[in-house]
Amino acid sequence: MKKIIILFGVSIALTLVACKGSCCKSEPANNNSSQTFNLDTLKLKSGDTFYQCSMDAEVLSNKPGKCPKCGMDLSEIKKK
């Protein structure tokens, strides 16, 4: 019984060490302080351009760039 408990403890420890490198990483934050990612499109006029992520539709920006969540290029959109 003691061997099973020790084996179980070692396997949990190895799993935690193995996961530390992959599951705890987050995407690097975009350090471009002049870019707005929570743009209020209601304040834009008709014909104004803004940028939106195709994958994460809630990510809106006033400038072209990359999505801070998934890293995809933002698509240009003209307000109607």
mmCIF file of the N, C-alpha and C atoms, coordinates in Angstrom:
data_MODEL
# 
_entry.id   MODEL 
# 
loop_
_atom_site.group_PDB 
_atom_site.id 
_atom_site.type_symbol 
_atom_site.label_atom_id 
_atom_site.label_alt_id 
_atom_site.label_comp_id 
_atom_site.label_asym_id 
_atom_site.label_entity_id 
_atom_site.label_seq_id 
_atom_site.pdbx_PDB_ins_code 
_atom_site.Cartn_x 
_atom_site.Cartn_y 
_atom_site.Cartn_z 
_atom_site.occupancy 
_atom_site.B_iso_or_equiv 
_atom_site.pdbx_formal_charge 
_atom_site.auth_seq_id 
_atom_site.auth_comp_id 
_atom_site.auth_asym_id 
_atom_site.auth_atom_id 
_atom_site.pdbx_PDB_model_num 
ATOM 1   N N  . MET A 1 1  ? 0.826   -1.194 0.000   1.00 0.00 ? 1  MET A N  1 
ATOM 2   C CA . MET A 1 1  ? 0.000   0.000  0.000   1.00 0.00 ? 1  MET A CA 1 
ATOM 3   C C  . MET A 1 1  ? 0.870   1.258  0.000   1.00 0.00 ? 1  MET A C  1 
ATOM 4   N N  . LYS A 1 2  ? 1.986   1.176  0.751   1.00 0.00 ? 2  LYS A N  1 
ATOM 5   C CA . LYS A 1 2  ? 2.890   2.317  0.836   1.00 0.00 ? 2  LYS A CA 1 
ATOM 6   C C  . LYS A 1 2  ? 3.509   2.624  -0.526  1.00 0.00 ? 2  LYS A C  1 
ATOM 7   N N  . LYS A 1 3  ? 3.826   1.569  -1.310  1.00 0.00 ? 3  LYS A N  1 
ATOM 8   C CA . LYS A 1 3  ? 4.407   1.757  -2.638  1.00 0.00 ? 3  LYS A CA 1 
ATOM 9   C C  . LYS A 1 3  ? 3.419   2.450  -3.568  1.00 0.00 ? 3  LYS A C  1 
ATOM 10  N N  . ILE A 1 4  ? 2.142   2.116  -3.452  1.00 0.00 ? 4  ILE A N  1 
ATOM 11  C CA . ILE A 1 4  ? 1.122   2.722  -4.307  1.00 0.00 ? 4  ILE A CA 1 
ATOM 12  C C  . ILE A 1 4  ? 0.997   4.210  -4.001  1.00 0.00 ? 4  ILE A C  1 
ATOM 13  N N  . ILE A 1 5  ? 1.019   4.575  -2.743  1.00 0.00 ? 5  ILE A N  1 
ATOM 14  C CA . ILE A 1 5  ? 0.917   5.989  -2.349  1.00 0.00 ? 5  ILE A CA 1 
ATOM 15  C C  . ILE A 1 5  ? 2.131   6.765  -2.844  1.00 0.00 ? 5  ILE A C  1 
ATOM 16  N N  . ILE A 1 6  ? 3.319   6.196  -2.698  1.00 0.00 ? 6  ILE A N  1 
ATOM 17  C CA . ILE A 1 6  ? 4.536   6.854  -3.171  1.00 0.00 ? 6  ILE A CA 1 
ATOM 18  C C  . ILE A 1 6  ? 4.507   6.989  -4.689  1.00 0.00 ? 6  ILE A C  1 
ATOM 19  N N  . LEU A 1 7  ? 4.117   5.933  -5.398  1.00 0.00 ? 7  LEU A N  1 
ATOM 20  C CA . LEU A 1 7  ? 4.027   5.962  -6.855  1.00 0.00 ? 7  LEU A CA 1 
ATOM 21  C C  . LEU A 1 7  ? 3.013   7.017  -7.318  1.00 0.00 ? 7  LEU A C  1 
ATOM 22  N N  . PHE A 1 8  ? 1.881   7.092  -6.642  1.00 0.00 ? 8  PHE A N  1 
ATOM 23  C CA . PHE A 1 8  ? 0.856   8.078  -6.964  1.00 0.00 ? 8  PHE A CA 1 
ATOM 24  C C  . PHE A 1 8  ? 1.384   9.499  -6.747  1.00 0.00 ? 8  PHE A C  1 
ATOM 25  N N  . GLY A 1 9  ? 2.067   9.727  -5.653  1.00 0.00 ? 9  GLY A N  1 
ATOM 26  C CA . GLY A 1 9  ? 2.643   11.045 -5.366  1.00 0.00 ? 9  GLY A CA 1 
ATOM 27  C C  . GLY A 1 9  ? 3.688   11.454 -6.390  1.00 0.00 ? 9  GLY A C  1 
ATOM 28  N N  . VAL A 1 10 ? 4.542   10.523 -6.784  1.00 0.00 ? 10 VAL A N  1 
ATOM 29  C CA . VAL A 1 10 ? 5.569   10.811 -7.787  1.00 0.00 ? 10 VAL A CA 1 
ATOM 30  C C  . VAL A 1 10 ? 4.924   11.112 -9.137  1.00 0.00 ? 10 VAL A C  1 
ATOM 31  N N  . SER A 1 11 ? 3.883   10.370 -9.505  1.00 0.00 ? 11 SER A N  1 
ATOM 32  C CA . SER A 1 11 ? 3.233   10.623 -10.794 1.00 0.00 ? 11 SER A CA 1 
ATOM 33  C C  . SER A 1 11 ? 2.536   11.982 -10.808 1.00 0.00 ? 11 SER A C  1 
ATOM 34  N N  . ILE A 1 12 ? 1.938   12.392 -9.711  1.00 0.00 ? 12 ILE A N  1 
ATOM 35  C CA . ILE A 1 12 ? 1.319   13.724 -9.644  1.00 0.00 ? 12 ILE A CA 1 
ATOM 36  C C  . ILE A 1 12 ? 2.389   14.803 -9.733  1.00 0.00 ? 12 ILE A C  1 
ATOM 37  N N  . ALA A 1 13 ? 3.491   14.611 -9.038  1.00 0.00 ? 13 ALA A N  1 
ATOM 38  C CA . ALA A 1 13 ? 4.577   15.594 -9.081  1.00 0.00 ? 13 ALA A CA 1 
ATOM 39  C C  . ALA A 1 13 ? 5.132   15.733 -10.500 1.00 0.00 ? 13 ALA A C  1 
ATOM 40  N N  . LEU A 1 14 ? 5.328   14.630 -11.189 1.00 0.00 ? 14 LEU A N  1 
ATOM 41  C CA . LEU A 1 14 ? 5.831   14.671 -12.564 1.00 0.00 ? 14 LEU A CA 1 
ATOM 42  C C  . LEU A 1 14 ? 4.830   15.352 -13.494 1.00 0.00 ? 14 LEU A C  1 
ATOM 43  N N  . THR A 1 15 ? 3.559   15.096 -13.295 1.00 0.00 ? 15 THR A N  1 
ATOM 44  C CA . THR A 1 15 ? 2.528   15.736 -14.117 1.00 0.00 ? 15 THR A CA 1 
ATOM 45  C C  . THR A 1 15 ? 2.536   17.244 -13.910 1.00 0.00 ? 15 THR A C  1 
ATOM 46  N N  . LEU A 1 16 ? 2.635   17.691 -12.673 1.00 0.00 ? 16 LEU A N  1 
ATOM 47  C CA . LEU A 1 16 ? 2.661   19.128 -12.392 1.00 0.00 ? 16 LEU A CA 1 
ATOM 48  C C  . LEU A 1 16 ? 3.893   19.795 -12.987 1.00 0.00 ? 16 LEU A C  1 
ATOM 49  N N  . VAL A 1 17 ? 5.036   19.139 -12.910 1.00 0.00 ? 17 VAL A N  1 
ATOM 50  C CA . VAL A 1 17 ? 6.260   19.699 -13.477 1.00 0.00 ? 17 VAL A CA 1 
ATOM 51  C C  . VAL A 1 17 ? 6.160   19.757 -14.998 1.00 0.00 ? 17 VAL A C  1 
ATOM 52  N N  . ALA A 1 18 ? 5.599   18.719 -15.616 1.00 0.00 ? 18 ALA A N  1 
ATOM 53  C CA . ALA A 1 18 ? 5.472   18.679 -17.076 1.00 0.00 ? 18 ALA A CA 1 
ATOM 54  C C  . ALA A 1 18 ? 4.497   19.736 -17.574 1.00 0.00 ? 18 ALA A C  1 
ATOM 55  N N  . CYS A 1 19 ? 3.430   19.987 -16.843 1.00 0.00 ? 19 CYS A N  1 
ATOM 56  C CA . CYS A 1 19 ? 2.421   20.960 -17.264 1.00 0.00 ? 19 CYS A CA 1 
ATOM 57  C C  . CYS A 1 19 ? 2.842   22.398 -17.015 1.00 0.00 ? 19 CYS A C  1 
ATOM 58  N N  . LYS A 1 20 ? 3.764   22.612 -16.137 1.00 0.00 ? 20 LYS A N  1 
ATOM 59  C CA . LYS A 1 20 ? 4.137   23.982 -15.780 1.00 0.00 ? 20 LYS A CA 1 
ATOM 60  C C  . LYS A 1 20 ? 4.614   24.776 -16.990 1.00 0.00 ? 20 LYS A C  1 
ATOM 61  N N  . GLY A 1 21 ? 5.316   24.164 -17.914 1.00 0.00 ? 21 GLY A N  1 
ATOM 62  C CA . GLY A 1 21 ? 5.839   24.872 -19.074 1.00 0.00 ? 21 GLY A CA 1 
ATOM 63  C C  . GLY A 1 21 ? 4.800   25.179 -20.135 1.00 0.00 ? 21 GLY A C  1 
ATOM 64  N N  . SER A 1 22 ? 3.757   24.362 -20.243 1.00 0.00 ? 22 SER A N  1 
ATOM 65  C CA . SER A 1 22 ? 2.821   24.558 -21.341 1.00 0.00 ? 22 SER A CA 1 
ATOM 66  C C  . SER A 1 22 ? 1.481   25.134 -20.931 1.00 0.00 ? 22 SER A C  1 
ATOM 67  N N  . CYS A 1 23 ? 0.943   24.746 -19.811 1.00 0.00 ? 23 CYS A N  1 
ATOM 68  C CA . CYS A 1 23 ? -0.405  25.182 -19.472 1.00 0.00 ? 23 CYS A CA 1 
ATOM 69  C C  . CYS A 1 23 ? -0.437  26.540 -18.773 1.00 0.00 ? 23 CYS A C  1 
ATOM 70  N N  . CYS A 1 24 ? 0.657   27.010 -18.283 1.00 0.00 ? 24 CYS A N  1 
ATOM 71  C CA . CYS A 1 24 ? 0.654   28.260 -17.531 1.00 0.00 ? 24 CYS A CA 1 
ATOM 72  C C  . CYS A 1 24 ? 1.130   29.456 -18.349 1.00 0.00 ? 24 CYS A C  1 
ATOM 73  N N  . LYS A 1 25 ? 1.481   29.240 -19.600 1.00 0.00 ? 25 LYS A N  1 
ATOM 74  C CA . LYS A 1 25 ? 1.942   30.349 -20.430 1.00 0.00 ? 25 LYS A CA 1 
ATOM 75  C C  . LYS A 1 25 ? 0.757   31.130 -20.940 1.00 0.00 ? 25 LYS A C  1 
ATOM 76  N N  . SER A 1 26 ? 0.907   32.422 -21.002 1.00 0.00 ? 26 SER A N  1 
ATOM 77  C CA . SER A 1 26 ? -0.145  33.246 -21.582 1.00 0.00 ? 26 SER A CA 1 
ATOM 78  C C  . SER A 1 26 ? 0.453   34.024 -22.740 1.00 0.00 ? 26 SER A C  1 
ATOM 79  N N  . GLU A 1 27 ? -0.425  34.490 -23.624 1.00 0.00 ? 27 GLU A N  1 
ATOM 80  C CA . GLU A 1 27 ? 0.028   35.274 -24.759 1.00 0.00 ? 27 GLU A CA 1 
ATOM 81  C C  . GLU A 1 27 ? 0.652   36.572 -24.255 1.00 0.00 ? 27 GLU A C  1 
ATOM 82  N N  . PRO A 1 28 ? 1.734   37.007 -24.855 1.00 0.00 ? 28 PRO A N  1 
ATOM 83  C CA . PRO A 1 28 ? 2.327   38.265 -24.412 1.00 0.00 ? 28 PRO A CA 1 
ATOM 84  C C  . PRO A 1 28 ? 1.380   39.421 -24.694 1.00 0.00 ? 28 PRO A C  1 
ATOM 85  N N  . ALA A 1 29 ? 1.313   40.320 -23.746 1.00 0.00 ? 29 ALA A N  1 
ATOM 86  C CA . ALA A 1 29 ? 0.458   41.496 -23.906 1.00 0.00 ? 29 ALA A CA 1 
ATOM 87  C C  . ALA A 1 29 ? 1.056   42.424 -24.948 1.00 0.00 ? 29 ALA A C  1 
ATOM 88  N N  . ASN A 1 30 ? 0.207   43.072 -25.704 1.00 0.00 ? 30 ASN A N  1 
ATOM 89  C CA . ASN A 1 30 ? 0.661   44.035 -26.692 1.00 0.00 ? 30 ASN A CA 1 
ATOM 90  C C  . ASN A 1 30 ? 1.069   45.302 -25.947 1.00 0.00 ? 30 ASN A C  1 
ATOM 91  N N  . ASN A 1 31 ? 2.320   45.664 -26.029 1.00 0.00 ? 31 ASN A N  1 
ATOM 92  C CA . ASN A 1 31 ? 2.833   46.809 -25.282 1.00 0.00 ? 31 ASN A CA 1 
ATOM 93  C C  . ASN A 1 31 ? 2.670   48.128 -26.013 1.00 0.00 ? 31 ASN A C  1 
ATOM 94  N N  . ASN A 1 32 ? 1.936   48.142 -27.105 1.00 0.00 ? 32 ASN A N  1 
ATOM 95  C CA . ASN A 1 32 ? 1.704   49.364 -27.856 1.00 0.00 ? 32 ASN A CA 1 
ATOM 96  C C  . ASN A 1 32 ? 0.647   50.173 -27.116 1.00 0.00 ? 32 ASN A C  1 
ATOM 97  N N  . SER A 1 33 ? 1.076   51.132 -26.303 1.00 0.00 ? 33 SER A N  1 
ATOM 98  C CA . SER A 1 33 ? 0.158   51.863 -25.438 1.00 0.00 ? 33 SER A CA 1 
ATOM 99  C C  . SER A 1 33 ? -0.769  52.789 -26.202 1.00 0.00 ? 33 SER A C  1 
ATOM 100 N N  . SER A 1 34 ? -0.468  53.097 -27.459 1.00 0.00 ? 34 SER A N  1 
ATOM 101 C CA . SER A 1 34 ? -1.325  53.998 -28.221 1.00 0.00 ? 34 SER A CA 1 
ATOM 102 C C  . SER A 1 34 ? -2.482  53.268 -28.898 1.00 0.00 ? 34 SER A C  1 
ATOM 103 N N  . GLN A 1 35 ? -2.502  51.935 -28.816 1.00 0.00 ? 35 GLN A N  1 
ATOM 104 C CA . GLN A 1 35 ? -3.561  51.180 -29.460 1.00 0.00 ? 35 GLN A CA 1 
ATOM 105 C C  . GLN A 1 35 ? -4.658  50.868 -28.445 1.00 0.00 ? 35 GLN A C  1 
ATOM 106 N N  . THR A 1 36 ? -5.899  51.077 -28.859 1.00 0.00 ? 36 THR A N  1 
ATOM 107 C CA . THR A 1 36 ? -7.046  50.806 -28.015 1.00 0.00 ? 36 THR A CA 1 
ATOM 108 C C  . THR A 1 36 ? -7.683  49.499 -28.455 1.00 0.00 ? 36 THR A C  1 
ATOM 109 N N  . PHE A 1 37 ? -7.858  48.549 -27.538 1.00 0.00 ? 37 PHE A N  1 
ATOM 110 C CA . PHE A 1 37 ? -8.471  47.272 -27.875 1.00 0.00 ? 37 PHE A CA 1 
ATOM 111 C C  . PHE A 1 37 ? -9.906  47.164 -27.380 1.00 0.00 ? 37 PHE A C  1 
ATOM 112 N N  . ASN A 1 38 ? -10.400 48.151 -26.672 1.00 0.00 ? 38 ASN A N  1 
ATOM 113 C CA . ASN A 1 38 ? -11.787 48.133 -26.220 1.00 0.00 ? 38 ASN A CA 1 
ATOM 114 C C  . ASN A 1 38 ? -12.528 49.326 -26.817 1.00 0.00 ? 38 ASN A C  1 
ATOM 115 N N  . LEU A 1 39 ? -12.426 49.466 -28.107 1.00 0.00 ? 39 LEU A N  1 
ATOM 116 C CA . LEU A 1 39 ? -12.966 50.594 -28.844 1.00 0.00 ? 39 LEU A CA 1 
ATOM 117 C C  . LEU A 1 39 ? -14.493 50.589 -28.797 1.00 0.00 ? 39 LEU A C  1 
ATOM 118 N N  . ASP A 1 40 ? -15.098 51.749 -28.557 1.00 0.00 ? 40 ASP A N  1 
ATOM 119 C CA . ASP A 1 40 ? -16.550 51.893 -28.557 1.00 0.00 ? 40 ASP A CA 1 
ATOM 120 C C  . ASP A 1 40 ? -16.980 52.325 -29.955 1.00 0.00 ? 40 ASP A C  1 
ATOM 121 N N  . THR A 1 41 ? -17.508 51.384 -30.734 1.00 0.00 ? 41 THR A N  1 
ATOM 122 C CA . THR A 1 41 ? -17.877 51.682 -32.118 1.00 0.00 ? 41 THR A CA 1 
ATOM 123 C C  . THR A 1 41 ? -19.108 52.575 -32.210 1.00 0.00 ? 41 THR A C  1 
ATOM 124 N N  . LEU A 1 42 ? -19.855 52.725 -31.125 1.00 0.00 ? 42 LEU A N  1 
ATOM 125 C CA . LEU A 1 42 ? -21.021 53.609 -31.145 1.00 0.00 ? 42 LEU A CA 1 
ATOM 126 C C  . LEU A 1 42 ? -20.604 55.069 -31.282 1.00 0.00 ? 42 LEU A C  1 
ATOM 127 N N  . LYS A 1 43 ? -19.387 55.387 -30.876 1.00 0.00 ? 43 LYS A N  1 
ATOM 128 C CA . LYS A 1 43 ? -18.885 56.758 -30.958 1.00 0.00 ? 43 LYS A CA 1 
ATOM 129 C C  . LYS A 1 43 ? -18.295 57.088 -32.334 1.00 0.00 ? 43 LYS A C  1 
ATOM 130 N N  . LEU A 1 44 ? -18.136 56.076 -33.183 1.00 0.00 ? 44 LEU A N  1 
ATOM 131 C CA . LEU A 1 44 ? -17.572 56.305 -34.516 1.00 0.00 ? 44 LEU A CA 1 
ATOM 132 C C  . LEU A 1 44 ? -18.644 56.843 -35.453 1.00 0.00 ? 44 LEU A C  1 
ATOM 133 N N  . LYS A 1 45 ? -18.222 57.646 -36.406 1.00 0.00 ? 45 LYS A N  1 
ATOM 134 C CA . LYS A 1 45 ? -19.125 58.185 -37.426 1.00 0.00 ? 45 LYS A CA 1 
ATOM 135 C C  . LYS A 1 45 ? -19.219 57.200 -38.590 1.00 0.00 ? 45 LYS A C  1 
ATOM 136 N N  . SER A 1 46 ? -20.247 57.367 -39.394 1.00 0.00 ? 46 SER A N  1 
ATOM 137 C CA . SER A 1 46 ? -20.413 56.534 -40.579 1.00 0.00 ? 46 SER A CA 1 
ATOM 138 C C  . SER A 1 46 ? -19.215 56.744 -41.515 1.00 0.00 ? 46 SER A C  1 
ATOM 139 N N  . GLY A 1 47 ? -18.635 55.656 -41.990 1.00 0.00 ? 47 GLY A N  1 
ATOM 140 C CA . GLY A 1 47 ? -17.472 55.728 -42.869 1.00 0.00 ? 47 GLY A CA 1 
ATOM 141 C C  . GLY A 1 47 ? -16.141 55.632 -42.135 1.00 0.00 ? 47 GLY A C  1 
ATOM 142 N N  . ASP A 1 48 ? -16.141 55.772 -40.808 1.00 0.00 ? 48 ASP A N  1 
ATOM 143 C CA . ASP A 1 48 ? -14.899 55.630 -40.039 1.00 0.00 ? 48 ASP A CA 1 
ATOM 144 C C  . ASP A 1 48 ? -14.405 54.181 -40.106 1.00 0.00 ? 48 ASP A C  1 
ATOM 145 N N  . THR A 1 49 ? -13.103 54.025 -40.025 1.00 0.00 ? 49 THR A N  1 
ATOM 146 C CA . THR A 1 49 ? -12.488 52.705 -40.086 1.00 0.00 ? 49 THR A CA 1 
ATOM 147 C C  . THR A 1 49 ? -12.096 52.247 -38.691 1.00 0.00 ? 49 THR A C  1 
ATOM 148 N N  . PHE A 1 50 ? -12.357 50.975 -38.406 1.00 0.00 ? 50 PHE A N  1 
ATOM 149 C CA . PHE A 1 50 ? -11.856 50.355 -37.187 1.00 0.00 ? 50 PHE A CA 1 
ATOM 150 C C  . PHE A 1 50 ? -11.399 48.951 -37.550 1.00 0.00 ? 50 PHE A C  1 
ATOM 151 N N  . TYR A 1 51 ? -10.796 48.260 -36.616 1.00 0.00 ? 51 TYR A N  1 
ATOM 152 C CA . TYR A 1 51 ? -10.203 46.947 -36.885 1.00 0.00 ? 51 TYR A CA 1 
ATOM 153 C C  . TYR A 1 51 ? -10.752 45.954 -35.873 1.00 0.00 ? 51 TYR A C  1 
ATOM 154 N N  . GLN A 1 52 ? -11.066 44.756 -36.385 1.00 0.00 ? 52 GLN A N  1 
ATOM 155 C CA . GLN A 1 52 ? -11.674 43.735 -35.548 1.00 0.00 ? 52 GLN A CA 1 
ATOM 156 C C  . GLN A 1 52 ? -11.019 42.387 -35.829 1.00 0.00 ? 52 GLN A C  1 
ATOM 157 N N  . CYS A 1 53 ? -10.908 41.571 -34.785 1.00 0.00 ? 53 CYS A N  1 
ATOM 158 C CA . CYS A 1 53 ? -10.357 40.224 -34.941 1.00 0.00 ? 53 CYS A CA 1 
ATOM 159 C C  . CYS A 1 53 ? -11.434 39.311 -35.518 1.00 0.00 ? 53 CYS A C  1 
ATOM 160 N N  . SER A 1 54 ? -11.067 38.515 -36.497 1.00 0.00 ? 54 SER A N  1 
ATOM 161 C CA . SER A 1 54 ? -12.007 37.572 -37.101 1.00 0.00 ? 54 SER A CA 1 
ATOM 162 C C  . SER A 1 54 ? -12.371 36.440 -36.141 1.00 0.00 ? 54 SER A C  1 
ATOM 163 N N  . MET A 1 55 ? -11.447 36.105 -35.262 1.00 0.00 ? 55 MET A N  1 
ATOM 164 C CA . MET A 1 55 ? -11.658 34.993 -34.334 1.00 0.00 ? 55 MET A CA 1 
ATOM 165 C C  . MET A 1 55 ? -12.329 35.455 -33.041 1.00 0.00 ? 55 MET A C  1 
ATOM 166 N N  . ASP A 1 56 ? -11.905 36.596 -32.525 1.00 0.00 ? 56 ASP A N  1 
ATOM 167 C CA . ASP A 1 56 ? -12.432 37.145 -31.275 1.00 0.00 ? 56 ASP A CA 1 
ATOM 168 C C  . ASP A 1 56 ? -13.134 38.459 -31.598 1.00 0.00 ? 56 ASP A C  1 
ATOM 169 N N  . ALA A 1 57 ? -14.418 38.382 -31.914 1.00 0.00 ? 57 ALA A N  1 
ATOM 170 C CA . ALA A 1 57 ? -15.167 39.545 -32.397 1.00 0.00 ? 57 ALA A CA 1 
ATOM 171 C C  . ALA A 1 57 ? -15.247 40.674 -31.374 1.00 0.00 ? 57 ALA A C  1 
ATOM 172 N N  . GLU A 1 58 ? -15.023 40.384 -30.108 1.00 0.00 ? 58 GLU A N  1 
ATOM 173 C CA . GLU A 1 58 ? -15.078 41.430 -29.088 1.00 0.00 ? 58 GLU A CA 1 
ATOM 174 C C  . GLU A 1 58 ? -13.827 42.309 -29.074 1.00 0.00 ? 58 GLU A C  1 
ATOM 175 N N  . VAL A 1 59 ? -12.781 41.890 -29.791 1.00 0.00 ? 59 VAL A N  1 
ATOM 176 C CA . VAL A 1 59 ? -11.547 42.667 -29.864 1.00 0.00 ? 59 VAL A CA 1 
ATOM 177 C C  . VAL A 1 59 ? -11.672 43.680 -30.998 1.00 0.00 ? 59 VAL A C  1 
ATOM 178 N N  . LEU A 1 60 ? -11.796 44.949 -30.631 1.00 0.00 ? 60 LEU A N  1 
ATOM 179 C CA . LEU A 1 60 ? -11.911 46.054 -31.582 1.00 0.00 ? 60 LEU A CA 1 
ATOM 180 C C  . LEU A 1 60 ? -10.763 47.003 -31.338 1.00 0.00 ? 60 LEU A C  1 
ATOM 181 N N  . SER A 1 61 ? -10.239 47.594 -32.402 1.00 0.00 ? 61 SER A N  1 
ATOM 182 C CA . SER A 1 61 ? -9.094  48.480 -32.261 1.00 0.00 ? 61 SER A CA 1 
ATOM 183 C C  . SER A 1 61 ? -9.233  49.672 -33.192 1.00 0.00 ? 61 SER A C  1 
ATOM 184 N N  . ASN A 1 62 ? -8.547  50.745 -32.826 1.00 0.00 ? 62 ASN A N  1 
ATOM 185 C CA . ASN A 1 62 ? -8.530  51.942 -33.665 1.00 0.00 ? 62 ASN A CA 1 
ATOM 186 C C  . ASN A 1 62 ? -7.380  51.919 -34.664 1.00 0.00 ? 62 ASN A C  1 
ATOM 187 N N  . LYS A 1 63 ? -6.507  50.921 -34.585 1.00 0.00 ? 63 LYS A N  1 
ATOM 188 C CA . LYS A 1 63 ? -5.344  50.810 -35.475 1.00 0.00 ? 63 LYS A CA 1 
ATOM 189 C C  . LYS A 1 63 ? -5.169  49.359 -35.916 1.00 0.00 ? 63 LYS A C  1 
ATOM 190 N N  . PRO A 1 64 ? -4.549  49.142 -37.075 1.00 0.00 ? 64 PRO A N  1 
ATOM 191 C CA . PRO A 1 64 ? -4.260  47.758 -37.472 1.00 0.00 ? 64 PRO A CA 1 
ATOM 192 C C  . PRO A 1 64 ? -3.228  47.152 -36.530 1.00 0.00 ? 64 PRO A C  1 
ATOM 193 N N  . GLY A 1 65 ? -3.244  45.859 -36.441 1.00 0.00 ? 65 GLY A N  1 
ATOM 194 C CA . GLY A 1 65 ? -2.287  45.180 -35.575 1.00 0.00 ? 65 GLY A CA 1 
ATOM 195 C C  . GLY A 1 65 ? -2.694  43.733 -35.397 1.00 0.00 ? 65 GLY A C  1 
ATOM 196 N N  . LYS A 1 66 ? -2.263  43.150 -34.300 1.00 0.00 ? 66 LYS A N  1 
ATOM 197 C CA . LYS A 1 66 ? -2.548  41.757 -33.992 1.00 0.00 ? 66 LYS A CA 1 
ATOM 198 C C  . LYS A 1 66 ? -3.476  41.685 -32.784 1.00 0.00 ? 66 LYS A C  1 
ATOM 199 N N  . CYS A 1 67 ? -4.319  40.676 -32.781 1.00 0.00 ? 67 CYS A N  1 
ATOM 200 C CA . CYS A 1 67 ? -5.230  40.437 -31.659 1.00 0.00 ? 67 CYS A CA 1 
ATOM 201 C C  . CYS A 1 67 ? -4.415  40.045 -30.432 1.00 0.00 ? 67 CYS A C  1 
ATOM 202 N N  . PRO A 1 68 ? -4.674  40.679 -29.286 1.00 0.00 ? 68 PRO A N  1 
ATOM 203 C CA . PRO A 1 68 ? -3.925  40.319 -28.084 1.00 0.00 ? 68 PRO A CA 1 
ATOM 204 C C  . PRO A 1 68 ? -4.313  38.950 -27.527 1.00 0.00 ? 68 PRO A C  1 
ATOM 205 N N  . LYS A 1 69 ? -5.440  38.399 -27.958 1.00 0.00 ? 69 LYS A N  1 
ATOM 206 C CA . LYS A 1 69 ? -5.878  37.089 -27.464 1.00 0.00 ? 69 LYS A CA 1 
ATOM 207 C C  . LYS A 1 69 ? -5.318  35.942 -28.287 1.00 0.00 ? 69 LYS A C  1 
ATOM 208 N N  . CYS A 1 70 ? -5.456  36.037 -29.634 1.00 0.00 ? 70 CYS A N  1 
ATOM 209 C CA . CYS A 1 70 ? -5.077  34.891 -30.474 1.00 0.00 ? 70 CYS A CA 1 
ATOM 210 C C  . CYS A 1 70 ? -3.896  35.171 -31.395 1.00 0.00 ? 70 CYS A C  1 
ATOM 211 N N  . GLY A 1 71 ? -3.522  36.447 -31.558 1.00 0.00 ? 71 GLY A N  1 
ATOM 212 C CA . GLY A 1 71 ? -2.376  36.784 -32.387 1.00 0.00 ? 71 GLY A CA 1 
ATOM 213 C C  . GLY A 1 71 ? -2.678  36.951 -33.867 1.00 0.00 ? 71 GLY A C  1 
ATOM 214 N N  . MET A 1 72 ? -3.951  36.792 -34.266 1.00 0.00 ? 72 MET A N  1 
ATOM 215 C CA . MET A 1 72 ? -4.307  36.961 -35.676 1.00 0.00 ? 72 MET A CA 1 
ATOM 216 C C  . MET A 1 72 ? -4.295  38.441 -36.044 1.00 0.00 ? 72 MET A C  1 
ATOM 217 N N  . ASP A 1 73 ? -4.101  38.723 -37.345 1.00 0.00 ? 73 ASP A N  1 
ATOM 218 C CA . ASP A 1 73 ? -4.171  40.102 -37.828 1.00 0.00 ? 73 ASP A CA 1 
ATOM 219 C C  . ASP A 1 73 ? -5.604  40.602 -37.709 1.00 0.00 ? 73 ASP A C  1 
ATOM 220 N N  . LEU A 1 74 ? -5.752  41.872 -37.324 1.00 0.00 ? 74 LEU A N  1 
ATOM 221 C CA . LEU A 1 74 ? -7.076  42.478 -37.242 1.00 0.00 ? 74 LEU A CA 1 
ATOM 222 C C  . LEU A 1 74 ? -7.536  42.867 -38.640 1.00 0.00 ? 74 LEU A C  1 
ATOM 223 N N  . SER A 1 75 ? -8.825  42.675 -38.920 1.00 0.00 ? 75 SER A N  1 
ATOM 224 C CA . SER A 1 75 ? -9.410  42.995 -40.220 1.00 0.00 ? 75 SER A CA 1 
ATOM 225 C C  . SER A 1 75 ? -9.959  44.415 -40.213 1.00 0.00 ? 75 SER A C  1 
ATOM 226 N N  . GLU A 1 76 ? -9.762  45.107 -41.327 1.00 0.00 ? 76 GLU A N  1 
ATOM 227 C CA . GLU A 1 76 ? -10.259 46.484 -41.460 1.00 0.00 ? 76 GLU A CA 1 
ATOM 228 C C  . GLU A 1 76 ? -11.762 46.469 -41.740 1.00 0.00 ? 76 GLU A C  1 
ATOM 229 N N  . ILE A 1 77 ? -12.502 47.315 -41.025 1.00 0.00 ? 77 ILE A N  1 
ATOM 230 C CA . ILE A 1 77 ? -13.943 47.401 -41.194 1.00 0.00 ? 77 ILE A CA 1 
ATOM 231 C C  . ILE A 1 77 ? -14.328 48.875 -41.233 1.00 0.00 ? 77 ILE A C  1 
ATOM 232 N N  . LYS A 1 78 ? -15.209 49.230 -42.160 1.00 0.00 ? 78 LYS A N  1 
ATOM 233 C CA . LYS A 1 78 ? -15.730 50.598 -42.247 1.00 0.00 ? 78 LYS A CA 1 
ATOM 234 C C  . LYS A 1 78 ? -17.118 50.612 -41.624 1.00 0.00 ? 78 LYS A C  1 
ATOM 235 N N  . LYS A 1 79 ? -17.370 51.553 -40.722 1.00 0.00 ? 79 LYS A N  1 
ATOM 236 C CA . LYS A 1 79 ? -18.674 51.665 -40.098 1.00 0.00 ? 79 LYS A CA 1 
ATOM 237 C C  . LYS A 1 79 ? -19.699 52.149 -41.098 1.00 0.00 ? 79 LYS A C  1 
ATOM 238 N N  . LYS A 1 80 ? -20.844 51.537 -41.095 1.00 0.00 ? 80 LYS A N  1 
ATOM 239 C CA . LYS A 1 80 ? -21.914 51.890 -42.043 1.00 0.00 ? 80 LYS A CA 1 
ATOM 240 C C  . LYS A 1 80 ? -22.782 52.980 -41.464 1.00 0.00 ? 80 LYS A C  1 
# 
